[in-house]
Amino acid sequence: MKHAARPPVAIRAVAQALGVVDRVSPGTGVRLALRLERRRAGLTAARQTVDGLELHFTQGGRGEPLLLLHGIGADKDHFTRVAAHLTPHYRVVAVDLPGFGDSTRNPRLSHTPAAQVERLRAFVRARGLGRVHLGGSSMGGFIAAQWASLYPDEVRSLWLLGPAGVAANDSEMLTEFRQSGRCLLFARSEAEFREVLKRCCAKEPWLPANLLSVLAARAARDHDLHLDVFHELVLGDLLDEAALARVTAKTLVVWGAQDRILDPSGGPVFQRGIPGATLRVMDGIGHLPMVEDPRTTARDYLRFQGKTG
């Protein structure tokens, strides 16, 4: 594991200032930091009620709609930095899936990819988005691929970032889970949360202490629910050859060569299974390309779509 890269002095200064704000008013500095990050990306926050569930999302930009779906234990802001490069070209919408982020949590609901697809289709109808470009990370990639398989006419293109959903070699995380029943993706303490970050990223990301504390507290709060969702994913049906073959959307599959959460052997499975799919393997990147290297990740996507960044 490489050590965390230190950010520019200006960013550290802002982080320190917001940390002072948090000591006076806990949580305020983090909310301000997120607001500034979203504004820089051209995004604003909004919410939409769908089938009795309140879904929170960020949106911004112009052009055809690009709907972005995060992974397990994550939220819409995993896409905020990459969105800064995409909003000049697309109407970007990054949504908190039910059970995650600021959206409604209901442990009694099913959180299978198929169930989430139907909720997201209702969200798209409610927002009047029409046919969408879909992007998804990890679990979000599974959901996006399932959507494109079940309803190919609704999906303009598909962007899969380290997606779950196919049979591949067991990763470090899955090997540990099968051997001990422990899942290395979820944390009950700040120390465990730091370990999750190290496993997810090839290069440990720098986070100001106040933000780290808030994110760790959220992870601990949602530990049991998200572990249940993980069990639904692991024990549920995967995308087989027939399902992948039904995808007609132009597809870019991206995988970090150092992914310890989902083994990169999944990339060729998607590439072979989806007609005409393109595979891009990123050296020096772990499970979260759009977080670890948002500029290159966006550049590759825009080139794939025939656009310039």
N, C-alpha and C positions, 0 to 999 in steps of 0.2 A: 504494500500500500504506500503510495506516495503521500507526502505530507500536504496539508491543505495549502493552496496558493493564497498568498496575502493579496487583498484587493488594493486598488489605488488609494493613495492617501485621502483623497476627497471623499471616497465612499466610506472609509474608516471613520473619518471625522463626522459624517452624517450619522453613521451607525452609533457612534459614541453619544452624539447629541440626543438621538432618539432613545438611547438607553437611559439617559438622565430623565427624560420625560416619563419613561416607564416607571422609574423609581418613585416619581411623584404621583403618577396616575397609572397603575398597572394595566398593561395591555394597550394603552393609548399610543405609545411609540410604535408598536408593531402594526397597529391599524394604519397609522400615518405612513409607515414604510411601504406597506402593501399598496396603499392608495397612490403613492408616488411612483412605485414600480409599474402599476397598471397605467397610470397617466402617461408615463414614458413610452409604454407600448401602444398607446392609443386606445386603451380599453376603459370601459366603465362597468360598474357592477349593476346587476338587475336581478329580478326574480320572476318566476312564473309558476302558477299553481296548475298542476296537471293531475287529474284523477285523485284529488285530495292531498297530493304531495306538493310541497313547496320546493321547487328546484331553483337554486341560485346559480348564476352564471356571469361571466364577463363577456363583453362584446365590443367590437370596434372595427373600423376599416370600411372598405367599400369593395364591391365586386361580388362574385359568386360566393355563396355561403360555404364556409369551412368549419365544420363542427368537430371539436376536439374532445376526446374522452380520456380521462386520466386512469392510472392504475390503482391497484388495491392499496389502501392506506394513504393514498395521495388525495389531491384536490385540483381544482381548476387552475390554481396558480403555478402548477408544474409547467404550464404552457405560457406563462406571462412573458418570460424573456424571449422565447422563440417567436412569440406573437409580434414583438416589436419589428421583426423583419418581414412579417407576413401581412400585416394590416394595410400596407400600401397596395396590396394585390388582391386581397380577399376580405370579405365580411367575416371576420373571425368570431366564433362563438365557442367559449370553453365552459363546459357545464360541470357542476358538482353532481355526480351521480347520486341517486337515492341511497342513503346510508353513509354518505361521505361529505366532507367539507362542511358547508353551511346548509346543505339540503336536509330534508326530513329524514329522521332515523326511525325505523320501525322494525325491531328484531323479528316480528312475526311475518314480515314480507319475504317473499322469495327474492334472492339477489342473483339468480342465475343469469348468464348472458342473454338467454332467450327472454326472460322477464324484463330485463333492463332494456332490451331492444324495443319492446312494445311501449314502455314508458317514454323512451326517447322519441319514438315515432309520434306519440301524442304531443310531446314537447315541440317537435318540428312543425306539426300542424298548427299548434297554438301560436307559434311565432311567425307562421306564414313563410317558412324558409324554402319550401318546395324541395327540389332535388338538391342534395348536399354533397360536397366533398367531405369525406370522413377521414379523421385521423385518430389514432388511438395508441396509447402506451400500455404495454403489459396486459392487464385485465381489460383495459379500454380497447386494446387492439383485438382481443378475443371478441368483444362485443361488436366492434366495427366490422370485423370479418364475418361474424354471424349475420349481421344486418345485411351486408352485401350479398351473402349467400341466399338468405331467405327472401329478400326484396331487391333484386338486382336493378330494377328500374328506378329505384329511389336514390341510388348512389352514383354520383358523377365520377369519383375516383376514390382510391383507398390508399391510406398512408399508415403503415403498421410499424411501430417502434418497439422492438423487443417484445412482440406480442405473445401472449399465452394462447393455448387452445389447440395445439397439435402434439402428437406423440414424437418426442425427441429424446436425446440423451438426458439423464438426470443431471441437473446443475448441483452445485455445492449446497444450495438452499434445499432443494428437493431431496437430495441424498440424506441430509441431516433430518429432515422431516420424516422420511420413511424409516430411518433407523431408530430415532428416539421419540418421534411424535412432537418434537419442538419445531416451531416455525420461526426462522431467523428474521422474518419480515416485520414483526410486531414488537412493541416495547412497552414496558410498564414503568420505566424510570428514565431519567435523562441520560444516565450512563448507557442503558440499553439502546436508547434512541441514537446516540452517537455511533454505536456499533452497527445499527441498521444503515445509517448514512454511509459508513465505510464499506459495507457490503454492496450497497446499491451503486456506488460510484467508483470508477477506477482511481480517481483522484479525489480525496476527501474534500468536500466543499467547505468554504469558509462561511460561517454564519455568525452574526453578532450574538452575544450571550443571551440578550433578552429574547431574540427571535427563537433561538434554540430552546430556551425554557418553555416558551409558549407552544411550540410545535411538539415538544416532548410531552407536555401536559395533555394536549389534544390526543396524541397517540395513546397515552395511558387510558384516557377516558373511553376511547373507542376500541380498546384492545379486544375485548370479548366479542363484540359485534363483528369486527373485521376478521377475527379468527374464524368465526362461524361462516362468513362469506368465503374465506379461503377454503374451508372444508367443502362448501358447495361446489367451488371450482374444481378442486382436486378429485372429488368423488363423482362429479357429473360427466356428461358426455363431452367428448372432444370433437373437433372438426375433422371429419374423415375425408377421404379422397373425393367422394361424391359431393360433399358440401363445398369443398374448395373449388371443385370444377364448375360449380354453379355461379361463381363470381365472374361477372363480365366487366367490372370496372377496371380501368387502368390502375395498376397497383405498384407501389413502391414499398418494399420491405427493408427496414433499417435495423441493424443489430450491432451492438458494441462487442468488439472482439474479446473484451475482458468482462463480459456479463457473468456474474456469479449467481444471479437470481434465476434466469432462464437461459439454458445452454444455447450457445450460438448455432448448434446443430439444427435448431428449429427453423433457421433462416432458409436453408435449401428445401425443407419440407414445404414451406409456404411457396417458395419460388417454383418448385416442380408442380405443386397442386393447383395454383391459380394461373389460368392461361395468360401467358405473356407477362407475368410478374417480373419486376426488376429487384435484385437484391443488392444492397449496399452494406458492407461490413466496415465499421469505423474503428481503426486502431486507436488504442489508448482510451477507449470509452467503455463504460460499464453498462448498467441496465437503463440509464436515463439519458439518452443522447441529447434530448431537447433541453435538459437542465445542465449537463456537463459541458456541452459545446453548442449553444443555441445558434450561433452565427453559421457554423458549418452545416448544422442540421437543416436550418432554413434554406441555406444556399443550395444544398443538394435537392431539397424538395422543389424549390422554384425552378431549378434547371430541369428536373424531371417533368415539370409542368410546362416547360418551354417559356419560362419567364426569367427576367434578370433581377437579381437582388439589389 
